[in-house]
């Protein structure tokens, strides 16, 4: 835990994790770097603490947060797992106005 903050009780830590999950779910537009940074700072962890917890190097975390790399799927999974999230793929459906001419939206 970042020494700038007083130690948290277990219920307070769980509340921070729940809030981090809700924040990430509420902001699908966040980039990977924004998401990882938000999770780490929401849990009040320094980069070295987050690295030790996730078994991902501090350099990799710094590079991810700075947007210098996108990391591997395995690395991102490790970072998200701290709050119980998993990496996934989701298709983006086009709004009806962007559908090709003659497309009715039904099959």
matplotlib code that plots the C-alpha trace (Angstrom):
import matplotlib.pyplot as plt

x = [0.0, 1.3, 2.8, 1.1, -2.2, -3.1, -3.5, -7.0, -9.1, -10.2, -13.7, -12.2, -9.9, -12.8, -14.8, -11.9, -11.8, -15.6, -15.3, -12.5, -14.5, -17.5, -15.4, -13.8, -17.2, -18.7, -15.9, -15.5, -13.8, -10.8, -7.6, -5.7, -3.2, -5.9, -7.6, -4.4, -3.4, -6.9, -6.9, -3.5, -4.2, -7.7, -6.2, -3.6, -0.7, 2.7, 4.2, 6.6, 3.7, 1.5, 4.4, 5.0, 1.2, 0.7, 4.1, 4.6, 7.7, 7.6, 9.1, 6.3, 3.6, 5.2, 5.4, 1.8, 0.6, 2.6, 1.2, 4.6, 3.5, 0.2, 1.7, 0.9, -2.5, -1.0, 0.4, -2.9, -4.8, -2.4, -3.0, -6.8, -7.0, -6.1, -9.7, -11.3, -11.6, -10.7, -9.7, -12.3, -13.2, -16.4, -17.8, -18.8, -22.1, -22.6, -25.4, -28.4, -27.4, -24.1, -25.5, -25.0, -27.8, -30.5, -29.5, -32.6, -30.8, -32.5, -31.4]
y = [0.0, 3.4, 4.9, 8.3, 6.7, 5.1, 1.3, 0.2, -2.5, -5.5, -4.1, -0.8, -2.7, -4.6, -1.4, 0.1, -3.0, -2.9, 0.8, 0.2, -2.5, -0.2, 2.7, 0.5, -0.9, 2.7, 3.9, 1.5, 4.3, 4.2, 3.0, 0.1, 2.5, 4.5, 1.4, -0.1, 3.2, 3.7, 0.2, 0.7, 4.1, 3.2, 0.4, 2.9, 0.8, 2.1, 0.7, -1.6, -2.9, -3.5, -5.3, -7.6, -8.3, -9.1, -10.7, -8.3, -6.2, -2.5, -1.5, -3.2, -1.6, 1.9, 1.3, 0.2, 3.1, 5.5, 3.9, 2.9, -0.7, -2.7, -5.7, -9.3, -10.8, -12.8, -9.6, -7.7, -10.6, -10.6, -6.9, -7.1, -10.2, -8.1, -6.8, -9.9, -8.6, -10.6, -9.4, -10.0, -9.2, -7.4, -6.6, -3.0, -2.8, 0.1, 2.6, 2.2, 5.4, 3.8, 0.6, -0.1, 0.9, -1.7, -3.1, -3.5, -4.7, -8.1, -11.3]
z = [0.0, -0.9, 2.3, 1.5, 2.7, 6.0, 5.9, 4.9, 6.5, 4.5, 3.9, 2.7, 0.3, -1.1, -1.5, -3.5, -5.7, -6.4, -7.2, -9.6, -11.4, -11.6, -13.0, -15.7, -16.7, -16.8, -19.1, -22.1, -24.0, -21.8, -23.4, -21.9, -20.4, -18.7, -17.4, -15.9, -14.4, -12.9, -11.4, -9.8, -8.4, -7.2, -5.2, -3.9, -5.1, -6.2, -9.4, -7.5, -5.3, -8.3, -10.0, -7.0, -6.7, -10.4, -11.1, -14.0, -14.1, -12.9, -16.3, -18.2, -16.0, -16.5, -20.3, -20.4, -18.4, -20.6, -23.7, -25.0, -25.3, -25.4, -23.7, -24.3, -23.6, -20.7, -19.2, -19.4, -18.0, -15.0, -14.4, -14.7, -12.6, -9.5, -9.4, -10.9, -14.5, -17.7, -21.1, -23.8, -27.3, -28.1, -31.5, -32.2, -33.9, -36.2, -35.5, -37.8, -39.7, -40.7, -42.0, -45.7, -48.1, -48.2, -44.8, -42.5, -39.4, -39.4, -40.9]

ax = plt.figure().add_subplot(projection="3d")
ax.plot(x, y, z, "-o")
ax.set_aspect("equal")
plt.show()
